């Protein structure tokens, strides 16, 4: 997916033009993946643009920094204000927002705790991550041969750049085999997540999703969908489950900032249900998109207006 230019990028506390937001070739993060990041979306609502989940995304950014021993020279309030201002200054309504904290230049060694932490925020126009038809028609996925990391090898709860080398392998394998996305298993062989999405499986009216112990990233949209589903009266179980649950599921859908709420229509070429979006997935989508587009009240207070 090509990156369209916007005009301004917030870089180390100052707004600079897109082409001037650069780093040195010795930047530690380029060599060792010593970065953490977030992905947020701003949506076009009837009262103007609004950012979904600003507070929990910024909190998770700071949590990731804490896990990887990276000190941010800003407060959560300063980062939140900078995110809002980046959207506003670029005149964007519906967009994707990427805050990125990373270790800059200062050492060629692995321990970069003494190296200054730098930060940037950009916002770009952004469509449907899995394709324009994915929201209604669903996507075809495979179970990846790549496993998610064991809990004593990488920190799955941190949204760190280095972790996404694993995700790149999953995405490339899926593309090479003719699928839109891959679903990974954890080190014990239980379902974990997609290359960049949380997974929900529906069987006999019960909604299952892997727990934090299955090497997942605790997604903001994951939490939101669990809240919506329970308010709709569905039972949601956060528990481990085996690969074959994917094959006998009535419905499966992904959640995430990029994918929003996207149904899966087949796994390893085994069709799910009628091969399209299922009724429970659609009900959850109706609530999710209705709220973020302003067609329904924001009763949870998840949206932050960009004024």
N, C-alpha and C positions, 0 to 999 in steps of 0.2 A: 504494500500500500504506500504510494508516493506521499511525501510530506509537502503539503501546500504551504507556501510562505505566508506568514502574517507580518505585521510591521514592526512590532515591539517585542522584545524579550527582557524579562527581569533577570538581571545577572549580578549577583553579589551586591544586592541592595540598590541597584541603579537600572533604569530602563535604557537599553541600547537598541540600535537598529538590528534587524535580523542578521544581516551579513557581518555584523561586528561582534556577535556573541561567540567568541572563540576560546579555545584552551590551548596550552602549550603541549608539544608532542611528548614531553616528559610527565604529563599528568598521570598520577598514580592509577587512577581509575581506568585509564586506557590499557594499562598493562596487566592489572590484576583484578578488575571488576569491583573495585572498592567504591561502590556507589549504592545508594538506595533511591527509590523513586515512588511516585504515586501516579495514578491515572484517574482523572475526574471528568465528568461531563457537565457542561452547561446546556440547558434546554430552553427552547423558545416557548414561552408561556404567554397567556393573554395579557399579563401585566408586565411583560418584558423578560429578558433572560434571567435564569435562576440556576444556581449550581446545586447539584444533587450530592448530599452527603459531605459537605465541606468539612464539618467538625470531625467526624470519624476518620476521614481520609488524612487530615492533618495529624490527628492523634496517632494513626498507624505509621505515618512517616517518622514521627518522633520515636515511636516504639522500635521501628526498624533501626534507626540510628543508635538507639540504646543497645540493641542486641549486638550490632556489629562494632560497637565502641567508637562511634563517630559523633563528636560534639558539634551541634549546630549553633552558630553564633546568632541565632534569632529565636524569638519566642513563638509559640504557636499562634498567638494573636497577630504578630507581624507577618508570618507566613500566610495566614488566612487573608489578611488585608492585601498582601501582594498578589495572591491568586485572583481575588476579586478585581483588583486594579488592572491586572494583565488582560482579563477578559474585556473590561470596560474600555481600556485604552486602545485595544485593537478593534473595537466596534463590532464584536462578535456576539451572535445570539446562541445558536446551537453550535457547540464546539467541544473539542477534546482538550484537556489541560494536563500538562506534564510538569510537575515539580520534580526536580532532580538535585540531590545532594551528593557530592562526590569529593574524594580526596584529590587535592591538586598536586602541584609539583613540589619536590623537596627531598625525596629519597627514592632510590632504586630498590631499597630493601622491602621486605614484605610487611613489616610492622610500620604502619603509616600513622599511628596515633599522634605523633608530634607534627604531622603535616597539616596545614590549615585546611579546613573544610570549606569548599565552595558550593554555591547553590545557584540554580537557574530555574526559571519558570517560563514555559511558552504555552501558547494556546493556538490551535489550528482548527479549521473547518474539518468535519469528520462525519462520515456516513455510517452505514451498517458494516460492522467489522467482518461478519461472515457472509456478506452479500445482501443485496436489497430484498431478496425473496426469503431470506432465512427466518425472519420473524414469524411468517405465516406457514411457509412450506417445510421448514426444518432443514437440517443438513445431514449428510452422510459422514459417519465417523468410523474410526478403527480403534481397536485396543493396541496401544503402542508397545513395541518391544523394549522401549526405554522405561525404566522404573524411576519413580520419584526417589529422592535421596533418603537414606537412612537417617534417623534422628541424631546420630552421633557423627555424621559427616558434614551436613549443611544445616542451616537454620531455616526451616521451611516457613516459619512465621514471619521472617524478615523479607520484605519485598526488595531484595538486593539484586544488583546487576549481575553478580556472579552466578546466582541461582538460575538465571534465565538462559545460561548455556544449555542446561538440561532441557528447557522448554523449546529451544531452537531445534534440538535434535528431534523432538517429538513432532514439531510442526513440519520440518523438512521431510521426515519419514511419511507423514500423512499425505503431503502433497505428492511425493514421488509415487505413492501407491494409489493415487486417484481419489483421495478423501479430502474433505474440507478441514477436518480437525482430528486430533488423536486424544484418547483417554488413557491416562497412565494408571498403573498399579503401584502400590507402595512396596516397601521392601519385603513385606510378608505376603504379597500377592493379592491384597484387597484393593478395591477401587479407591483411587485417590482424587484426581482432578484432571482437567484438560491441560493443554500447554499453557493456557492463561485464563482458565475459567473454573469455577466451581461446578459440580455436577449434582443434579437432583434426579432421582429415579422414583417413579410412581408405579406401585403394584397393588392392585385390589383396593384402591382408594387411599392407601397410606403413602406418604411421601418420605423417602429416605435420602439422606445426604451424608457423606463421610464426615467423621469427627475430626477435631484438631489433631488427634494422634495418628491420623492417616497421612501425615506429611502434606497437609493442605495449607494454602494461604487463607487466613480468615477474611473472606471477602466482605466488603461493605454491602454490596448488593445481595450477597448470600444472607446476611442478617436481615435485610429488608424483606426479602422474599419469604423467609421463615416467619417473620411477623405478619405479613399479608396472608400467607397460607393458614396460619393458626387463627387469625381473625375471621377468615372465611369458613372456619369450622373443620379444617383438615388436621389430621394427626401428622406431625412431623417428627421423625426419628433421626437423631444424629448418632449414627452407629456404623461400624464396619460392615461391609457386605462383599461377597465374592464377585468375580468377573461374570459368572453366569447369570447374575441378577440383571445384568444389562440386556441379556438375550430374551429374558422372559418378562421384561418390564412392559407395562401398558403404555407408559409415556416416559420420556427422558427430556430434560432441558438443562441448558447451561445458564449460569448467571455470571455477571462481571460488568465492570464499567464499559468495556469495549463492546461486549456481546449483548449487554442489557439482559433480556430474558429471551433466549433463543432455543427453540425446540430441536430435538434430534429425531430424524426419521428412520435411521437405520444404524446398526452397529455391526461391523464386520460383514456388511451386506445382508444382515438379517433385519427384515423390515419390522418396525414397531407399530402396533395398532393398525391403523389404516394407511400408514406410510406418510402421515402429515401431522400437523399440530393436534394434540389431544385436547379434550374438553377442560381438564383441570389446568393444564398449562395455559390455555386461553383465558380462563377466569383470572388466573394470577396476573397474566399480561394485561388484562383489561384494567385491573386495579393499579398496577404499576405504571403503565403508560398514561392512564387517566389522571393520575395524581401529578406526574412530572410534566405533563403537557398543560396542566391547569384546568382540565375538564372536570376534575373532581377536587374537593378540598384537600389541602395538604394537612391532614389531621394529625400526622406524626411529626410535623415540623422538620422534614428532611430537606426542604429547599431553601437556599439562601439567595435572595434577590440580588442582582447586580444593578445598582442604582447609580 
